[in-house]
């Protein structure tokens, strides 16, 4: 008779699985709560202490950490010396292990204190999984309830061959690796190590994407198991499947909207850079201003808002082609309007205030760049010119910096009264970004507008071009060795300039 060792935290389907194993000639050995569950449901399970000859102890911390268990798992059936050794010590073979682990991630999500988190660190489970997975050729290792039926079927039909077992082992090692990675990340936060020597990031695949940035690139979406609330947690209420580019653009749109807590704002994004952003008295007012800021670029773009979308706003949105409309909520009649466009992706955002994520990561063919998220906006509003900005100009300066932070560098944004007038980004010269922004908006009146720059002016040419267009105030981080040239020209032109202190490159 073959022997299976079963010890699970998630008990869904375990009774049926064990009854199936019994029907296939397996003897069941079990522990603790799993043992009680099985015996209560009529499974003839043997307590683990009858195998080890030693009682479970230390509040369950020690129960399977024993040579009678790991000897039965690890010995090689094809090695005569191993076979003789287990016979000599009276160790019985264990042919299948079914284990899933203590719910450390659940405890993490609940914000349990350190003492409770420690008690949710599984020791015996990962040990059994690794022993069985190492010896997968002889031991079936089952760590996922979704595999119960396929395992029973494979045993019944003698298809539990080398490849089948290898795949179960691969899955098992992936599980213990991710489990330990979450624990590692947790302890990094406890000790305050933001950039540890060994940075473990457990990634779980949540969605297969049709393709990546281009059709020849395969792509999937993964989530960081350590991040409890993601900015991109959403419920899709309509439209076709999400693409790689959609998600990349969506992040920029939603992150931008998050900057405007307390205001009613709409952000339109095209190719991961803003094309129209506006604060309004109402959602409808905000959307219309954002649309009118650049009615050409918004076509085929993504719109994210921080307000509940009503029917009137939805009707305006439906007048053009949009890839995504993302909002924290929708009126029912607004949903009915938006759903008239079958392909429009309608996303209900769950965590617009999420700030759990800590890292911005770029994977460069085996080399990985890791930095903290750019969460700061302005160090101080330092007036560096003789002319002092008005209260209204200061408000627009803050608005402009929030927008330009999400524009590809080199980046320039011209705003007025809480609405973007012109945006220029992705240029190798800062003055080109400004000239493009102005050139692409020939019908705009830039009189009394405010210019925001994501980085310092290396020369005073941007000041002159802005002044010629009608810009009346400027905000930039400062920090150039030629800052004084720009300050002097602003003084000559009676334009107030403010240094914000923080640069916002976005590459």
C-alpha positions in Angstrom: 0.0 0.0 0.0 1.3 3.5 -0.9 1.3 6.2 1.6 0.2 9.9 1.3 1.1 12.6 3.9 -1.6 15.3 4.0 -1.3 18.6 6.0 -3.1 21.6 4.6 -4.3 25.0 5.8 -6.7 25.5 2.9 -9.0 22.5 3.4 -11.2 23.1 0.3 -11.6 19.8 -1.5 -9.2 17.9 0.7 -11.8 15.3 1.9 -12.7 14.4 -1.6 -9.1 14.3 -2.7 -8.2 11.9 0.2 -11.2 9.7 -0.4 -10.0 9.5 -4.0 -6.5 8.5 -2.9 -8.0 5.9 -0.6 -9.9 4.4 -3.5 -6.6 4.2 -5.4 -4.9 2.2 -2.6 -3.3 5.0 -0.6 -2.9 5.0 3.2 -3.4 8.6 4.5 -1.2 10.1 7.2 -2.2 13.5 8.6 -1.7 16.2 11.2 -3.6 18.5 13.5 -6.7 20.2 12.1 -6.4 18.3 8.8 -6.4 15.0 10.6 -9.6 16.0 12.5 -11.3 17.2 9.3 -10.5 14.0 7.5 -11.5 11.6 10.3 -14.7 13.5 10.9 -15.6 13.0 7.2 -14.9 9.3 7.2 -11.3 9.2 5.9 -9.2 6.5 7.7 -6.3 8.8 8.4 -3.3 7.8 10.6 -2.0 10.5 13.1 1.5 11.7 12.3 2.7 10.7 15.8 2.0 7.1 15.0 4.5 7.4 12.2 7.2 9.4 14.1 6.7 7.8 17.5 6.9 11.3 18.9 4.0 13.6 19.9 3.2 16.9 18.1 4.8 19.5 20.4 5.5 23.2 21.0 1.9 24.3 19.9 2.3 22.5 16.6 5.7 24.0 15.7 7.2 20.5 15.7 5.3 17.6 14.2 6.6 16.6 10.8 10.3 17.6 11.3 11.4 14.0 11.9 13.6 11.4 10.1 10.6 9.0 9.9 9.0 11.7 7.6 11.9 13.1 5.7 13.6 9.7 5.4 10.4 8.4 3.8 10.4 11.3 1.4 14.0 11.7 0.4 15.4 8.2 0.0 16.1 7.3 -3.6 14.2 4.2 -4.6 16.9 3.4 -7.3 19.8 3.5 -4.9 20.3 0.2 -3.0 22.1 1.8 -0.1 19.2 4.2 0.5 16.7 1.3 0.4 18.7 -0.7 2.9 19.1 2.4 5.2 15.3 3.0 5.5 14.7 -0.7 6.1 17.3 -0.7 8.8 15.6 2.2 10.6 12.1 1.0 10.0 11.2 4.0 7.8 8.2 3.5 5.6 8.1 5.2 2.1 5.9 8.3 1.6 4.8 8.4 -2.0 2.7 11.5 -2.1 2.7 14.8 -0.1 -0.2 17.2 -0.1 0.6 20.4 1.7 -0.4 24.0 1.5 1.1 26.6 3.8 0.2 28.8 6.7 -1.6 31.9 5.5 1.2 34.4 6.0 -0.1 36.7 3.3 -3.5 36.7 4.9 -2.0 37.7 8.2 0.0 40.4 6.4 -3.1 41.8 4.8 -4.8 41.9 8.2 -1.9 43.9 9.6 -1.1 41.5 12.4 1.6 42.4 14.9 5.1 40.9 14.6 4.4 38.1 17.2 1.4 36.9 15.2 3.2 37.2 11.9 6.0 34.9 13.3 3.4 32.3 14.2 2.1 32.4 10.6 5.5 31.4 9.3 5.3 27.8 8.2 8.3 25.6 8.9 7.2 22.0 8.5 5.2 22.6 5.4 8.0 24.1 3.3 10.3 21.5 4.6 8.0 18.6 3.4 7.4 20.3 0.1 11.1 20.8 -0.6 11.9 17.2 0.4 9.2 15.8 -1.8 9.9 18.1 -4.7 13.6 17.3 -4.6 12.7 13.6 -4.9 9.9 14.2 -7.4 10.9 11.2 -9.4 9.5 9.0 -6.7 7.2 11.3 -4.7 4.2 13.2 -6.0 4.1 16.7 -4.5 0.7 18.5 -4.5 0.6 22.1 -3.3 -2.5 23.5 -5.2 -6.1 22.3 -4.7 -6.7 23.0 -8.4 -4.4 20.0 -9.1 -6.4 17.5 -7.0 -8.5 16.1 -9.9 -5.6 15.9 -12.3 -3.4 14.1 -9.8 -6.1 11.5 -9.1 -6.7 11.1 -12.8 -3.0 10.6 -13.5 -2.6 8.0 -10.8 -5.7 6.2 -11.9 -4.5 6.1 -15.5 -0.8 5.5 -14.8 0.1 8.8 -16.5 1.9 10.2 -13.4 5.1 10.0 -15.3 8.4 11.9 -15.0 7.2 15.0 -16.8 3.9 15.1 -14.8 5.9 14.8 -11.6 8.5 17.4 -12.8 5.8 19.9 -13.4 4.3 19.4 -9.9 7.8 19.9 -8.4 8.4 23.0 -10.4 5.1 24.4 -9.1 6.0 23.4 -5.5 9.4 25.1 -5.6 7.8 28.2 -7.1 5.3 28.2 -4.2 7.9 28.0 -1.5 10.1 30.5 -3.2 7.3 33.0 -3.3 6.2 32.3 0.2 9.7 32.9 1.5 10.0 36.0 -0.6 6.9 37.6 1.1 8.4 36.8 4.5 11.7 38.3 3.5 10.0 41.5 2.3 8.0 41.7 5.5 11.2 41.5 7.7 12.8 44.1 5.5 10.1 46.5 6.4 10.3 45.5 10.1 14.0 46.3 10.2 13.6 49.3 7.9 15.9 48.1 5.1 14.5 49.8 2.0 17.1 48.4 -0.4 18.2 45.1 1.0 21.2 43.2 -0.2 18.9 40.5 -1.5 15.6 42.0 -2.7 13.0 39.3 -3.1 9.9 40.3 -5.1 7.3 37.5 -5.4 5.4 38.0 -8.6 2.1 36.1 -9.3 0.7 35.9 -12.8 -2.8 37.3 -12.8 -3.6 37.7 -16.5 -2.3 36.6 -19.9 -2.2 39.5 -22.3 -2.7 39.2 -26.0 0.8 40.6 -26.7 3.2 43.2 -25.4 4.0 46.7 -26.8 4.1 45.1 -30.2 2.3 42.0 -31.6 5.6 40.0 -31.8 6.2 40.3 -28.1 4.6 37.9 -25.6 3.2 39.5 -22.4 1.5 38.7 -19.1 0.5 40.7 -16.1 1.9 39.9 -12.7 1.2 41.3 -9.3 3.5 41.8 -6.4 2.2 39.5 -3.6 3.6 41.8 -1.0 1.6 44.8 -2.1 -1.8 44.7 -0.4 -3.5 47.7 -2.2 -2.5 48.4 -5.7 -3.3 51.6 -7.6 -4.3 49.4 -10.5 -6.8 47.2 -8.6 -9.9 47.5 -10.7 -13.1 45.8 -11.7 -13.8 45.7 -15.4 -17.5 46.6 -16.1 -17.4 46.5 -19.9 -15.4 46.3 -23.0 -12.8 44.0 -24.5 -9.7 42.6 -22.8 -7.0 44.9 -21.5 -3.7 45.1 -23.4 -0.1 45.7 -22.3 -0.1 49.2 -23.6 -3.5 49.9 -22.0 -2.2 49.0 -18.6 1.0 51.0 -19.0 -1.0 54.1 -20.0 -3.6 53.4 -17.3 -1.0 53.5 -14.6 0.2 57.0 -15.7 -3.4 58.3 -15.9 -4.5 56.9 -12.5 -1.2 58.0 -10.8 -1.7 61.5 -12.1 -5.3 61.7 -10.9 -4.2 60.5 -7.5 -2.1 63.7 -7.2 -5.3 65.8 -7.0 -6.9 64.7 -3.7 -9.6 67.1 -2.8 -10.1 68.4 -6.4 -12.4 67.2 -9.2 -10.0 66.2 -12.0 -9.9 64.5 -15.3 -6.7 63.2 -16.9 -6.5 62.1 -20.6 -3.4 60.1 -21.5 -2.1 59.1 -24.9 1.0 56.9 -25.3 1.7 57.1 -21.6 1.9 60.9 -21.5 -0.8 63.4 -20.6 -2.6 65.3 -23.4 -5.3 67.0 -21.4 -5.8 67.6 -17.7 -8.3 69.8 -15.9 -9.8 70.6 -12.6 -13.5 71.5 -12.7 -16.4 72.5 -10.5 -18.1 69.2 -11.4 -17.1 66.0 -13.1 -18.8 67.1 -16.3 -17.0 70.5 -16.2 -13.7 68.8 -15.5 -14.1 66.4 -18.4 -15.1 69.0 -20.9 -12.2 71.2 -20.0 -9.8 68.2 -20.3 -11.3 67.3 -23.7 -11.1 70.8 -25.0 -7.5 71.1 -23.9 -6.5 68.8 -26.7 -9.5 67.3 -28.6 -7.2 65.8 -31.2 -4.8 63.8 -29.0 -7.4 62.5 -26.7 -8.9 60.4 -29.6 -7.9 56.8 -28.9 -6.6 57.7 -25.5 -7.4 56.8 -21.9 -9.4 58.9 -19.5 -9.1 58.5 -15.7 -11.1 60.6 -13.3 -11.4 60.8 -9.5 -15.2 61.3 -9.4 -18.4 59.3 -10.0 -19.2 59.5 -13.7 -22.8 60.7 -14.4 -24.9 60.2 -17.6 -24.1 63.6 -19.1 -20.4 63.1 -18.8 -20.7 59.6 -20.2 -22.6 60.9 -23.2 -19.7 63.3 -23.9 -17.2 60.6 -23.5 -19.0 58.4 -26.0 -18.8 61.1 -28.7 -15.2 60.1 -29.4 -13.2 56.9 -29.5 -11.6 56.1 -26.2 -9.7 53.0 -25.2 -10.5 53.2 -21.4 -12.7 55.1 -19.0 -11.5 54.6 -15.4 -13.3 56.0 -12.4 -14.0 55.2 -8.8 -17.7 54.8 -9.6 -20.4 55.2 -12.3 -24.0 56.0 -12.2 -26.1 53.2 -13.6 -27.4 55.3 -16.4 -23.8 56.4 -17.2 -22.8 52.7 -17.4 -25.7 52.1 -19.8 -24.4 54.8 -22.0 -20.8 53.7 -22.0 -21.7 50.1 -22.6 -23.2 51.1 -25.9 -19.6 51.0 -27.2 -18.8 47.3 -27.0 -15.1 47.6 -27.1 -14.8 50.5 -24.6 -13.0 49.2 -21.5 -14.9 50.5 -18.4 -12.9 50.2 -15.2 -14.1 50.8 -11.7 -11.0 51.8 -9.6 -10.9 50.3 -6.1 -7.8 51.9 -4.6 -7.3 55.4 -5.9 -5.6 56.3 -2.7 -3.3 53.2 -2.7 0.3 53.9 -1.6 1.5 50.4 -0.5 3.9 50.0 -3.4 7.5 51.1 -2.7 9.5 50.4 -5.9 9.8 51.6 -9.4 11.6 48.8 -11.3 13.2 48.6 -14.7 14.4 45.2 -16.0 17.3 45.7 -18.5 18.1 42.2 -19.9 19.4 40.7 -16.7 20.3 44.0 -14.9 17.6 45.5 -12.7 17.3 49.1 -11.7 15.3 49.6 -8.5 14.3 53.0 -7.2 11.8 54.4 -4.8 8.6 55.8 -6.2 8.6 59.6 -7.0 6.2 60.5 -4.2 7.3 64.0 -3.5 6.2 67.0 -5.5 7.6 70.3 -4.3 10.3 71.0 -1.7 9.5 74.7 -1.3 8.0 77.4 -3.4 11.0 79.6 -3.5 10.5 82.9 -5.3 13.8 83.8 -7.0 12.7 86.9 -9.0 11.8 90.5 -8.1 8.3 89.9 -9.4 6.2 87.9 -6.9 3.6 85.4 -8.3 -0.1 86.0 -7.4 -2.1 83.6 -5.4 -3.8 82.4 -8.7 -0.4 81.9 -10.3 0.9 79.9 -7.4 -2.1 77.6 -7.6 -1.5 77.1 -11.3 2.2 76.4 -10.6 1.3 73.6 -8.3 -1.2 72.2 -10.8 1.4 72.5 -13.6 4.1 70.6 -11.6 1.6 67.8 -10.9 0.9 67.4 -14.6 4.5 67.8 -15.9 5.7 65.1 -13.4 3.9 62.5 -15.6 5.1 63.8 -19.0 8.1 62.1 -20.7 11.3 64.2 -20.3 12.3 66.7 -21.4 8.9 68.0 -20.3 7.1 71.3 -20.4 3.5 72.1 -19.5 1.7 75.4 -19.9 -1.5 75.8 -17.8 -4.1 78.4 -16.9 -6.9 78.3 -14.4 -6.4 74.6 -13.6 -6.4 73.5 -17.2 -3.6 72.4 -19.5 -3.1 74.6 -22.5 -0.1 72.9 -24.1 2.2 69.9 -23.2 5.5 69.1 -24.8 7.6 66.1 -23.9 10.0 63.5 -24.9 12.4 65.9 -26.5 16.3 65.9 -26.4 16.3 69.6 -25.9 14.1 71.4 -23.3 13.5 74.4 -25.5 12.3 72.1 -28.3 9.7 70.6 -25.9 8.5 74.2 -25.2 8.5 75.2 -28.9 6.6 72.0 -29.8 4.0 72.7 -27.1 3.4 76.2 -28.5 3.6 75.2 -32.1 1.1 72.4 -31.7 -1.4 74.7 -30.2 -1.6 77.7 -32.6 -5.1 78.7 -31.6 -4.4 78.9 -27.9 -4.1 82.1 -26.0 -1.2 81.8 -23.6 -1.7 85.3 -22.1 -1.4 85.1 -18.3 -0.6 81.4 -18.4 1.9 79.5 -16.2 4.8 77.4 -17.5 6.0 74.3 -15.5 9.2 72.5 -16.3 10.2 69.0 -15.0 13.8 70.1 -14.7 16.0 73.2 -14.7 16.7 75.5 -17.6 20.3 75.0 -18.8 19.9 78.3 -20.7 17.5 81.3 -20.6 16.1 80.5 -24.1 13.0 78.9 -22.6 12.2 82.1 -20.7 12.4 84.1 -23.8 10.3 81.7 -25.9 7.7 81.5 -23.1 7.5 85.3 -22.8 7.1 85.7 -26.5 4.1 83.4 -26.4 2.4 85.3 -23.5 3.4 83.1 -20.5 3.3 85.3 -17.4 4.9 83.1 -14.7 7.3 80.1 -14.5 8.0 77.3 -12.1 11.0 75.0 -12.4 13.1 73.0 -10.0 16.2 75.1 -10.3 19.7 73.8 -9.9 21.5 74.8 -13.2 24.9 76.5 -13.0 23.2 79.1 -15.2 20.1 79.6 -13.1 21.0 83.3 -12.8 20.8 83.8 -16.5 17.1 82.7 -16.4 16.4 84.8 -13.3 18.0 87.9 -14.8 15.9 87.6 -18.0 12.7 87.0 -15.9 13.5 90.2 -13.9 14.0 92.1 -17.2 10.7 90.8 -18.5 8.9 91.3 -15.1 8.0 87.5 -15.0 7.8 85.9 -11.6 9.8 82.6 -11.4 9.6 80.0 -8.6 12.0 77.2 -7.9 10.3 74.1 -6.6 13.5 72.2 -5.6 12.4 68.7 -6.9 13.2 67.5 -10.4 10.7 65.1 -12.1 12.4 63.3 -14.9 10.3 60.5 -16.4 12.1 58.2 -18.8 
